[in-house]
């Protein structure tokens, strides 16, 4: 698994899955990035890793809106 240093995550998913996900996120008023950060933070917290920062805002970087 290649892990770069840019801060970007790239995954390939089924186009229908992508469409469904974006539709549901839009209904909930979330961006993919917001949803991912919440889900990833919850996953990390469940694993019990206390060495990773808990403030998601420090991971937002330069957002384009």
C-alpha positions in Angstrom: 0.0 0.0 0.0 1.5 3.3 -1.1 1.3 6.0 1.5 2.4 9.5 0.3 3.0 12.6 2.4 0.5 15.0 0.7 -2.4 14.5 3.0 -4.6 13.2 0.3 -6.4 9.8 0.4 -7.3 8.2 -2.9 -9.6 5.2 -3.2 -11.5 3.6 -6.0 -15.1 2.6 -5.4 -18.0 1.4 -7.6 -19.6 4.4 -9.3 -23.1 3.5 -8.1 -21.8 3.3 -4.5 -20.2 6.7 -4.9 -23.4 8.2 -6.2 -25.4 6.7 -3.3 -22.9 8.0 -0.7 -22.9 11.5 -2.1 -26.7 11.6 -2.2 -27.0 10.5 1.4 -24.2 12.9 2.6 -25.9 15.8 0.7 -29.2 14.9 2.5 -27.4 15.0 5.8 -25.7 18.3 4.9 -22.2 16.8 5.1 -19.3 16.8 2.7 -17.3 13.6 2.0 -14.4 15.1 3.9 -16.5 16.0 7.0 -18.1 12.5 7.1 -14.8 10.8 6.6 -13.0 12.7 9.3 -15.9 11.9 11.8 -15.9 8.2 10.8 -12.1 7.9 10.9 -11.9 9.7 14.3 -14.5 7.4 15.7 -12.6 4.4 14.3 -9.4 5.6 15.8 -11.0 6.3 19.2 -12.5 2.8 19.3 -9.1 1.4 18.7 -7.9 3.3 21.8 -5.0 5.1 20.3 -4.3 8.1 22.5 -1.3 9.3 20.6 -3.4 10.9 17.8 -4.9 14.4 18.1 -8.6 14.5 18.8 -9.3 18.0 17.3 -10.5 17.3 13.7 -10.1 21.0 12.8 -6.3 20.6 12.8 -6.7 18.1 10.0 -8.9 20.3 7.8 -6.0 22.2 6.3 -6.7 24.6 3.5 -10.3 23.8 2.5 -11.6 24.8 -0.9 -15.3 25.7 -0.8 
